[in-house]
Amino acid sequence: MSGQPRSIDQSDRIVPINLRQSGRTPVELLISTRVRKSPYWHLSHRAGCWRATVYNRIYHPRGYVPPDEGGAAAEHEALTNHVTLWNVAVERQIRVAGPDAERFADYAITRDATRIRPMHGKYVILCNERGGILNDPVLLRLSEDEFWFSLADSDILFWLQGLNVGLRMDVEIDEIDVCPVQIQGPKSLALMVDLVGDGIRDIPYYGLLEAEIEGCRVVISQSGFSGEKGYEIYLRDATLHAETLWNAVLRAGERHRLMVIAPGHQRRIQAGILSWGQDMDHETTPFQCNLAYQVPRRKRGDYVGREALERMRAEIEAGRPPFSMVLVGVTLGGKPIDDYAPDFWLVSDADGGDPIGYLTSPWHAPELGCNIALGYVPVAKSAVGTELLVHLPDEYATVTGRPDAARVCEVPFRPSAHPSARELAHARGEDAAD
């Protein structure tokens, strides 16, 4: 299909998702000074990075093992069986500090910032006044009056600074010279013990630890983007000390079979972890994408988007959802999907016909023996067990030119090392909101 499909209901969006199927269109990534190189960029290149994208206006490595040597599947094997190092300096760190830091953070996010204790963090979302998701960072609380927003892919620095033009709270809001790396995989704890000692064993999920690695001051959180056990190392004064930290991790990792890889999207899809800009954006509400637990029923303070979100919840509970599409998980046929999809692949009803939805994050799950995906379908087609058809490109279709069968299923596809609040609440049959 060469044109924008009109059969998919995007009437509740101002700017429709571009669903034209252009396929793989190889172009050379231009490296210029308009986009930032992180302090780890040259180290990623030295480690074998052969392709990259742009994330938060920073060059972001997205592949190390060449396709003829195993490609993304080899990186996934290292992540799920050993331990891996990721360059995630694209997670810009926006510090909010000052006497009103807690009050400001609480107004900016939907969840209750007052419940985040110093030296702990929490996965949060920020919404606009319409209830659209602007970002889904990890919010770290370093002290009573200092928070770091560890960002997904959107310019929240400008949003936060703009908010305070009107609020005039007593805070300073700036990006800081802190760049994280992620240590992910089942051997991550053993590697971290070698780097910082046994004290790392005591920090809980989303707990923080101040430490030094070869004289470099770092903040460590037990968190990550993989669904496996893992940690993030936030390096202070990163532009000065990137090589020291990176090389220290490489040396310590030798005995644990450490591999430098790109962020493990194959595994994060299995865990149901969302990617901003791919699975959601500023026109997506939490109720559409499995993030309803981020909208508290009881929160003492006001926050941006509260009125819109509470109105949406009431409409949903009355059987009148104010949107046409919701995010679901699907298992699907076809040949193993072994790389990032270049398009939002289209979805039809099981009876065929014009497309009614689209996939956002497809990949093959070797542990499950099938292809899996996150994607948007009409509310009426979102029940677990619903049969669908997916229009895969020729390289993955079982039969060229014919769609493959798919079925809506539960998310996550397989358990995480640390189940999210949404997963735990689903298991208990209760609302997970603060």
C-alpha positions as CSV (number, residue, x, y, z in Angstrom):
1,M,0.0,0.0,0.0
2,S,1.7,3.2,-1.2
3,G,-0.8,5.8,0.2
4,Q,-1.9,6.8,3.6
5,P,-4.7,4.3,4.5
6,R,-8.0,6.1,5.2
7,S,-9.7,3.0,6.7
8,I,-7.9,3.3,10.0
9,D,-9.8,5.6,12.4
10,Q,-7.5,8.4,13.5
11,S,-10.2,11.0,13.9
12,D,-9.2,11.6,17.5
13,R,-5.7,12.7,16.4
14,I,-4.7,16.2,15.2
15,V,-1.7,14.8,13.3
16,P,-2.4,11.2,12.1
17,I,0.4,8.6,12.4
18,N,2.1,8.2,9.0
19,L,1.1,4.7,8.0
20,R,2.4,4.7,4.4
21,Q,4.4,1.5,3.8
22,S,7.6,2.8,2.3
23,G,9.7,-0.2,3.5
24,R,13.5,-0.2,4.0
25,T,14.9,2.9,2.4
26,P,18.7,2.9,3.0
27,V,20.2,6.2,3.5
28,E,23.5,7.3,5.1
29,L,23.1,8.9,8.6
30,L,24.6,12.4,8.4
31,I,27.0,13.1,11.3
32,S,27.1,16.8,11.9
33,T,27.5,19.3,14.8
34,R,23.7,20.0,14.8
35,V,23.1,16.8,16.7
36,R,25.1,16.1,19.9
37,K,27.7,13.4,20.2
38,S,27.5,11.9,23.7
39,P,30.7,11.4,25.8
40,Y,30.5,7.7,25.0
41,W,29.9,8.1,21.2
42,H,33.6,7.4,20.2
43,L,33.7,4.5,22.7
44,S,30.6,3.0,21.1
45,H,32.2,3.4,17.7
46,R,35.4,1.7,19.0
47,A,33.2,-1.2,20.3
48,G,31.8,-1.9,16.9
49,C,28.7,0.3,16.5
50,W,27.7,0.1,12.9
51,R,24.4,1.9,12.9
52,A,22.7,4.7,14.9
53,T,19.6,6.8,15.1
54,V,18.9,10.1,16.8
55,Y,17.2,10.2,20.2
56,N,16.7,13.4,22.2
57,R,18.8,15.1,19.6
58,I,21.8,12.9,20.4
59,Y,23.3,10.2,18.2
60,H,22.2,6.8,19.6
61,P,24.0,3.5,18.8
62,R,21.4,0.9,17.6
63,G,23.6,-2.0,16.5
64,Y,27.0,-3.6,17.3
65,V,27.0,-7.2,16.0
66,P,26.9,-7.2,12.2
67,P,24.0,-9.1,10.6
68,D,26.3,-11.7,9.1
69,E,27.6,-12.5,12.6
70,G,24.3,-12.9,14.2
71,G,23.0,-9.3,14.4
72,A,20.3,-8.4,16.9
73,A,19.8,-12.1,17.8
74,A,23.3,-12.4,19.1
75,E,22.9,-9.2,21.2
76,H,19.6,-10.6,22.6
77,E,21.4,-13.9,23.5
78,A,24.0,-11.9,25.5
79,L,21.4,-9.9,27.2
80,T,19.2,-12.8,28.3
81,N,22.1,-15.2,29.3
82,H,25.0,-13.1,30.4
83,V,25.5,-9.3,30.9
84,T,25.5,-6.3,28.6
85,L,26.7,-2.7,28.5
86,W,24.5,-0.1,26.8
87,N,25.4,3.5,25.8
88,V,22.2,5.4,26.9
89,A,23.6,8.9,27.3
90,V,20.6,9.9,25.2
91,E,18.7,9.7,28.5
92,R,19.2,13.4,29.2
93,Q,19.2,14.3,32.9
94,I,17.1,17.3,33.8
95,R,17.7,18.4,37.4
96,V,15.0,20.2,39.4
97,A,16.6,21.6,42.6
98,G,15.5,24.0,45.2
99,P,13.1,24.5,48.1
100,D,10.1,23.9,45.9
101,A,11.5,20.9,44.1
102,E,9.1,18.4,45.5
103,R,6.1,20.6,44.9
104,F,7.2,21.3,41.3
105,A,7.9,17.6,40.5
106,D,4.5,16.7,42.0
107,Y,2.7,19.1,39.7
108,A,4.6,18.0,36.6
109,I,3.9,14.3,36.9
110,T,0.7,12.4,37.3
111,R,1.8,10.2,40.1
112,D,2.5,11.4,43.7
113,A,6.1,12.7,43.9
114,T,5.8,13.1,47.7
115,R,5.9,9.3,48.0
116,I,9.3,9.0,46.4
117,R,11.8,8.9,49.3
118,P,15.3,10.4,48.9
119,M,17.7,8.0,47.2
120,H,14.8,6.2,45.4
121,G,13.2,6.6,42.0
122,K,10.0,5.8,40.2
123,Y,8.8,5.3,36.6
124,V,6.4,8.3,35.9
125,I,4.7,10.1,33.1
126,L,4.2,13.7,32.3
127,C,1.0,14.8,30.5
128,N,-0.1,17.9,28.8
129,E,-3.4,19.7,29.6
130,R,-5.3,17.3,27.3
131,G,-3.9,14.2,29.0
132,G,-1.5,13.3,26.2
133,I,1.8,11.7,27.3
134,L,4.8,14.1,26.9
135,N,7.4,11.7,28.3
136,D,7.8,8.7,30.5
137,P,11.0,9.1,32.4
138,V,12.4,7.5,35.5
139,L,12.3,10.2,38.2
140,L,15.2,10.0,40.6
141,R,15.1,11.7,44.0
142,L,18.6,12.4,45.1
143,S,17.6,14.4,48.2
144,E,14.7,16.3,49.7
145,D,15.2,19.2,47.3
146,E,16.7,17.5,44.2
147,F,15.1,15.4,41.5
148,W,16.5,14.2,38.2
149,F,14.2,13.5,35.3
150,S,15.9,10.7,33.3
151,L,14.2,11.3,30.0
152,A,12.7,9.3,27.2
153,D,12.7,10.9,23.7
154,S,11.2,14.4,23.9
155,D,12.3,17.8,25.0
156,I,11.0,18.0,28.5
157,L,13.7,20.5,29.6
158,F,11.8,23.2,27.7
159,W,8.5,22.0,29.0
160,L,9.6,22.1,32.6
161,Q,11.2,25.5,32.3
162,G,8.1,26.8,30.5
163,L,5.8,25.5,33.3
164,N,7.8,27.4,35.9
165,V,7.5,30.7,34.0
166,G,3.9,30.7,35.1
167,L,4.3,28.8,38.4
168,R,7.3,30.9,39.7
169,M,8.3,28.2,42.1
170,D,11.7,28.4,43.9
171,V,13.6,25.9,41.8
172,E,16.4,25.7,39.3
173,I,15.7,23.6,36.2
174,D,18.7,22.6,34.0
175,E,20.2,19.7,32.1
176,I,23.3,18.5,34.0
177,D,26.5,16.8,32.9
178,V,25.4,13.4,33.9
179,C,25.3,10.5,31.3
180,P,24.1,7.0,32.1
181,V,25.1,3.6,30.9
182,Q,23.0,0.5,31.5
183,I,24.3,-2.8,32.8
184,Q,21.6,-5.4,31.9
185,G,21.3,-9.2,32.1
186,P,21.2,-12.0,34.6
187,K,24.9,-11.5,35.5
188,S,24.5,-7.8,36.1
189,L,24.5,-8.0,39.9
190,A,27.8,-10.0,39.9
191,L,29.4,-7.4,37.7
192,M,28.2,-4.5,39.8
193,V,29.5,-6.2,42.9
194,D,32.9,-6.3,41.2
195,L,32.6,-2.6,40.4
196,V,31.3,-1.1,43.6
197,G,31.3,-3.8,46.3
198,D,28.6,-5.8,48.2
199,G,26.7,-2.7,49.2
200,I,24.9,-2.9,45.8
201,R,23.1,-6.0,46.9
202,D,21.1,-4.0,49.4
203,I,19.5,-1.4,47.1
204,P,15.9,-2.3,46.1
205,Y,14.3,-2.0,42.7
206,Y,14.4,1.7,41.8
207,G,16.7,2.3,44.8
208,L,19.7,4.5,44.4
209,L,23.3,4.3,45.6
210,E,26.1,6.9,45.6
211,A,29.4,5.3,44.7
212,E,32.8,5.7,43.0
213,I,34.2,3.7,40.2
214,E,37.9,4.3,39.7
215,G,37.6,7.7,41.3
216,C,34.5,8.7,39.2
217,R,31.5,9.8,41.2
218,V,28.4,7.9,40.1
219,V,24.8,7.4,41.1
220,I,23.6,3.8,40.6
221,S,19.9,2.7,40.3
222,Q,18.5,-0.8,40.0
223,S,16.5,-0.2,36.9
224,G,16.6,-0.6,33.1
225,F,14.8,-1.0,29.8
226,S,15.1,-4.7,29.3
227,G,12.9,-6.8,31.5
228,E,16.1,-8.5,32.8
229,K,17.8,-7.7,36.1
230,G,19.9,-4.6,35.6
231,Y,21.3,-1.3,36.8
232,E,22.0,2.1,35.4
233,I,25.2,4.0,36.2
234,Y,24.8,7.7,36.1
235,L,28.2,9.3,35.7
236,R,28.7,12.8,37.1
237,D,30.9,15.1,35.0
238,A,30.5,12.7,32.2
239,T,32.3,14.8,29.6
240,L,35.5,14.5,31.7
241,H,35.3,10.9,32.8
242,A,33.5,8.9,30.2
243,E,36.6,6.9,29.1
244,T,37.5,6.0,32.7
245,L,34.1,4.6,33.5
246,W,33.5,2.8,30.2
247,N,36.9,1.1,30.3
248,A,36.5,0.1,34.0
249,V,33.2,-1.6,33.1
250,L,34.8,-3.4,30.2
251,R,37.6,-4.7,32.3
252,A,35.3,-5.9,35.1
253,G,33.0,-7.5,32.6
254,E,35.6,-9.8,31.0
255,R,35.0,-12.6,33.6
256,H,31.2,-12.3,33.1
257,R,31.2,-12.4,29.3
258,L,30.1,-8.8,29.0
259,M,29.1,-7.6,25.5
260,V,28.5,-4.0,24.4
261,I,25.1,-4.0,22.7
262,A,22.3,-1.7,21.6
263,P,19.3,-1.3,23.9
264,G,17.4,-4.6,23.9
265,H,14.2,-3.8,22.2
266,Q,13.5,-7.4,21.4
267,R,13.4,-8.1,25.2
268,R,11.7,-4.9,26.2
269,I,8.8,-5.8,23.9
270,Q,8.5,-9.2,25.6
271,A,8.3,-7.3,28.9
272,G,5.6,-4.9,27.6
273,I,7.9,-1.9,28.2
274,L,6.8,1.0,26.0
275,S,9.0,3.2,23.8
276,W,7.9,6.9,23.6
277,G,7.5,8.0,20.0
278,Q,7.0,4.4,18.9
279,D,4.2,3.0,21.1
280,M,2.9,6.4,22.3
281,D,3.3,10.1,21.9
282,H,1.8,13.4,23.0
283,E,-1.6,12.6,21.4
284,T,-1.8,9.2,23.3
285,T,-3.5,9.1,26.6
286,P,-2.4,6.7,29.5
287,F,-5.8,4.9,29.1
288,Q,-4.9,3.9,25.6
289,C,-1.6,2.3,26.2
290,N,-1.7,0.2,29.4
291,L,-0.6,3.1,31.6
292,A,-3.9,3.8,33.4
293,Y,-2.1,2.8,36.6
294,Q,-0.1,6.0,36.2
295,V,-3.3,8.1,36.8
296,P,-4.0,8.1,40.5
297,R,-7.6,8.1,41.8
298,R,-6.4,9.9,44.9
299,K,-3.7,12.5,44.8
300,R,-3.7,15.4,47.2
301,G,-2.0,17.9,44.9
302,D,-3.0,19.1,41.4
303,Y,-1.0,18.2,38.3
304,V,-1.0,19.0,34.6
305,G,-3.7,17.1,32.8
306,R,-5.7,16.1,35.9
307,E,-9.0,17.5,34.8
308,A,-8.8,15.9,31.4
309,L,-7.6,12.5,32.7
310,E,-10.3,12.3,35.4
311,R,-12.9,13.1,32.8
312,M,-11.6,10.4,30.5
313,R,-11.7,7.8,33.3
314,A,-15.3,8.7,34.0
315,E,-16.2,8.4,30.3
316,I,-14.5,5.0,30.1
317,E,-16.2,3.7,33.2
318,A,-19.5,4.8,31.6
319,G,-18.8,2.8,28.5
320,R,-17.9,5.8,26.3
321,P,-14.1,5.8,25.8
322,P,-13.1,9.1,24.2
323,F,-10.7,7.5,21.8
324,S,-10.9,5.0,18.9
325,M,-7.8,2.9,19.3
326,V,-6.0,1.1,22.2
327,L,-2.6,-0.6,22.5
328,V,-2.7,-4.5,22.7
329,G,-0.2,-7.3,22.5
330,V,-0.4,-9.8,19.6
331,T,1.2,-13.0,18.6
332,L,1.5,-13.4,14.9
333,G,2.7,-15.7,12.2
334,G,5.3,-15.1,9.5
335,K,9.0,-15.7,9.3
336,P,11.0,-14.6,12.3
337,I,11.1,-10.8,12.5
338,D,14.8,-10.1,13.1
339,D,15.2,-6.4,13.1
340,Y,13.5,-3.0,13.7
341,A,10.4,-2.5,11.5
342,P,10.8,0.4,9.1
343,D,7.0,1.0,9.0
344,F,4.0,0.7,11.2
345,W,2.7,-2.6,9.7
346,L,-1.0,-2.7,9.1
347,V,-3.6,-4.9,10.7
348,S,-6.9,-6.1,9.4
349,D,-9.9,-7.9,10.8
350,A,-9.7,-11.7,10.7
351,D,-12.2,-11.6,7.7
352,G,-9.7,-9.5,5.7
353,G,-10.6,-6.2,4.1
354,D,-9.2,-2.7,4.7
355,P,-6.7,-2.1,7.5
356,I,-8.2,-1.2,10.9
357,G,-5.0,-0.9,13.0
358,Y,-1.2,-1.1,13.0
359,L,1.8,-2.6,14.8
360,T,4.2,-0.3,16.6
361,S,6.8,-2.7,18.0
362,P,7.1,-6.2,16.4
363,W,10.0,-8.7,16.9
364,H,10.6,-12.4,17.1
365,A,10.6,-14.0,20.5
366,P,12.8,-17.1,20.4
367,E,11.8,-18.0,23.9
368,L,8.2,-18.2,22.8
369,G,8.8,-19.6,19.4
370,C,6.8,-16.9,17.5
371,N,6.6,-13.3,16.5
372,I,5.1,-10.9,18.9
373,A,4.2,-7.2,18.7
374,L,2.6,-4.3,20.4
375,G,0.1,-2.4,18.3
376,Y,-3.1,-0.3,18.1
377,V,-6.5,-1.7,17.2
378,P,-10.1,-0.5,17.6
379,V,-11.5,-0.8,21.1
380,A,-14.0,-3.3,19.9
381,K,-11.2,-5.6,18.6
382,S,-9.0,-5.4,21.7
383,A,-10.2,-8.3,23.8
384,V,-7.7,-11.1,24.5
385,G,-8.2,-13.9,21.9
386,T,-9.5,-11.6,19.1
387,E,-8.3,-13.0,15.7
388,L,-6.7,-10.5,13.3
389,L,-4.5,-10.4,10.2
390,V,-1.2,-8.6,9.9
391,H,0.2,-7.4,6.5
392,L,3.9,-8.2,6.8
393,P,6.4,-7.1,4.2
394,D,7.5,-9.8,1.7
395,E,10.7,-10.5,3.7
396,Y,8.7,-11.8,6.6
397,A,5.3,-12.9,5.1
398,T,4.7,-16.6,5.1
399,V,3.2,-16.3,1.6
400,T,4.2,-13.2,-0.5
401,G,1.3,-10.8,-0.8
402,R,-0.9,-12.5,1.8
403,P,-1.4,-11.4,5.4
404,D,-0.5,-13.6,8.3
405,A,-2.8,-14.6,11.2
406,A,-2.5,-12.8,14.5
407,R,-4.2,-13.0,17.9
408,V,-4.6,-10.5,20.7
409,C,-2.9,-11.7,23.9
410,E,-1.9,-10.7,27.4
411,V,1.0,-8.3,28.0
412,P,3.7,-8.9,29.1
413,F,4.4,-11.8,26.8
414,R,6.8,-13.2,29.4
415,P,7.7,-12.2,32.9
416,S,10.1,-9.5,33.8
417,A,12.8,-9.7,36.5
418,H,11.0,-6.9,38.2
419,P,7.3,-6.8,37.3
420,S,5.9,-3.3,36.8
421,A,3.2,-1.8,39.1
422,R,0.8,-2.5,36.2
423,E,1.7,-6.2,36.1
424,L,1.4,-6.6,39.9
425,A,-1.9,-4.9,40.0
426,H,-3.2,-7.0,37.2
427,A,-2.2,-10.1,39.0
428,R,-4.0,-8.9,42.2
429,G,-7.1,-7.6,40.2
430,E,-6.8,-4.1,41.5
431,D,-6.1,-0.5,40.5
432,A,-2.3,0.2,40.7
433,A,-2.6,4.0,40.8
434,D,-1.0,5.8,43.8
